[in-house]
Amino acid sequence: MDSQGRYIVAITGASGAVIGLRLIEFLLNYGADVAAIVSNAAWTTIRLEVLGLSTEPDIINPEYDKRFPIGNIPGLFKALSIEVDTMRLKEYRPTDWQAPIASGSSFFDALVVAPCSMKTLSAIANGYSDTLLTRSVDVSLKEGRRTILVPRETPLSLIHLENMVKAKRAGADILPPVLEFYTRPAGIKDLVNFTVGKILNLLNIKHNLFTPWGE
């Protein structure tokens, strides 16, 4: 089966990991190849926000760990009964410096950091490539490829805003997961789909995750 493109999706430890997971799910079902990078902090967030499990070691239930394996996306999708073509998914740890996406010679259509923590934003804005995640963003920017950052923080300090301006000037799109009401969202799923849909709009990928204004 021909690929519908190659994309990198990075998930950091900011609140809203479900946005990145939903984007990966959509892209895989769309027929795209996805390279995913999930930070260590992101797995803690996934445990708390997606699986609803404790992050405190002394009260973690090992039986829950058997039912909800974390540390790899296919295992997570399986635990959540999400059907995806995992053959199109390649995962990398933040320390996998030998990964192809660490080099500009590796082609991909676009990169999305969803959600993007303020720590990651700061590293991106200042060219501090201390992990595969920030290195892959550095590659995307230097190669002139579409780079979308989904910063998840509020309120924003002057430092945050200045880092966003730096990243924008370097070529990144800044797409905060802003609440919307004109589509009359029924719950969190609709709000997540709206943000993912806005990302897909920037990637020029058609979708039906929400109804555009006036249609």
JOSULJO-V599039 format. One record per backbone hydrogen bond with DSSP energy under -0.5 kcal/mol. NH is the residue of the N-H (numbers start at 1). CO is the residue of the C=O. E is the energy in kcal/mol with one decimal. If there is no record, write none. Layout:
nh->{NH | NH}
co->{CO | CO}
e->{E | E}
This chain:
nh->{4 | 7 | 8 | 9 | 10 | 11 | 12 | 19 | 20 | 21 | 22 | 23 | 24 | 25 | 26 | 27 | 28 | 29 | 30 | 31 | 31 | 32 | 33 | 34 | 35 | 36 | 36 | 37 | 38 | 39 | 39 | 43 | 44 | 45 | 46 | 47 | 48 | 49 | 50 | 50 | 51 | 53 | 57 | 59 | 60 | 60 | 62 | 64 | 65 | 66 | 67 | 68 | 76 | 77 | 78 | 79 | 80 | 81 | 82 | 83 | 84 | 86 | 88 | 89 | 90 | 92 | 96 | 97 | 99 | 102 | 103 | 106 | 107 | 109 | 110 | 111 | 112 | 113 | 114 | 114 | 115 | 116 | 117 | 121 | 122 | 123 | 124 | 125 | 126 | 127 | 128 | 129 | 130 | 132 | 135 | 136 | 137 | 138 | 139 | 140 | 141 | 142 | 143 | 144 | 145 | 146 | 147 | 148 | 149 | 150 | 151 | 152 | 153 | 161 | 162 | 163 | 164 | 165 | 166 | 167 | 168 | 169 | 170 | 171 | 171 | 172 | 173 | 175 | 175 | 177 | 178 | 184 | 191 | 192 | 193 | 194 | 195 | 196 | 197 | 198 | 199 | 200 | 201 | 202 | 203 | 204 | 205 | 206 | 212 | 215}
co->{31 | 33 | 110 | 35 | 112 | 37 | 115 | 16 | 16 | 17 | 18 | 19 | 20 | 21 | 22 | 23 | 24 | 25 | 26 | 27 | 28 | 27 | 5 | 88 | 7 | 34 | 90 | 9 | 92 | 11 | 37 | 39 | 40 | 41 | 42 | 43 | 44 | 45 | 45 | 46 | 46 | 47 | 55 | 56 | 56 | 57 | 60 | 61 | 61 | 62 | 63 | 64 | 72 | 73 | 74 | 75 | 76 | 78 | 77 | 81 | 82 | 84 | 85 | 86 | 34 | 36 | 93 | 95 | 96 | 99 | 100 | 103 | 105 | 6 | 6 | 146 | 8 | 148 | 10 | 112 | 150 | 150 | 115 | 117 | 118 | 119 | 120 | 121 | 122 | 124 | 123 | 127 | 128 | 94 | 131 | 132 | 133 | 134 | 135 | 136 | 137 | 138 | 139 | 141 | 140 | 109 | 171 | 111 | 173 | 113 | 149 | 116 | 151 | 157 | 158 | 159 | 160 | 161 | 162 | 163 | 164 | 165 | 166 | 167 | 168 | 167 | 147 | 149 | 173 | 151 | 176 | 181 | 187 | 188 | 189 | 190 | 191 | 192 | 193 | 194 | 195 | 196 | 197 | 198 | 199 | 201 | 200 | 204 | 210 | 212}
e->{-2.2 | -2.8 | -2.2 | -2.4 | -3.1 | -2.7 | -1.5 | -1.9 | -0.6 | -2.1 | -2.5 | -2.0 | -2.4 | -2.4 | -2.4 | -2.7 | -2.5 | -2.1 | -1.9 | -0.9 | -0.7 | -2.7 | -3.1 | -2.6 | -2.9 | -0.6 | -3.0 | -2.1 | -0.8 | -2.4 | -0.5 | -1.4 | -1.1 | -1.9 | -2.8 | -2.2 | -1.8 | -3.5 | -0.5 | -1.6 | -2.2 | -3.1 | -0.6 | -1.7 | -0.5 | -0.7 | -0.7 | -0.8 | -1.6 | -1.4 | -1.5 | -3.0 | -1.8 | -3.3 | -2.4 | -2.1 | -1.9 | -1.3 | -3.2 | -0.6 | -0.6 | -1.3 | -1.7 | -1.3 | -2.7 | -2.5 | -2.1 | -2.1 | -1.7 | -2.0 | -2.0 | -1.5 | -0.5 | -3.1 | -0.9 | -2.5 | -2.6 | -2.8 | -2.5 | -0.7 | -0.6 | -3.0 | -0.6 | -2.6 | -2.3 | -2.0 | -2.7 | -3.0 | -1.5 | -1.2 | -2.9 | -1.1 | -1.4 | -3.2 | -2.4 | -2.7 | -1.5 | -2.1 | -2.5 | -2.3 | -2.5 | -2.5 | -2.2 | -1.1 | -2.8 | -0.9 | -0.5 | -2.8 | -3.1 | -2.5 | -0.7 | -1.6 | -0.6 | -2.3 | -2.8 | -2.2 | -2.1 | -2.2 | -2.3 | -2.5 | -2.6 | -2.6 | -1.6 | -0.5 | -1.3 | -2.5 | -3.5 | -3.2 | -0.6 | -0.6 | -2.2 | -1.7 | -1.6 | -2.7 | -2.6 | -1.9 | -1.8 | -2.6 | -2.7 | -2.1 | -1.9 | -2.5 | -2.0 | -1.6 | -1.4 | -1.3 | -2.6 | -0.5 | -0.6 | -2.0}
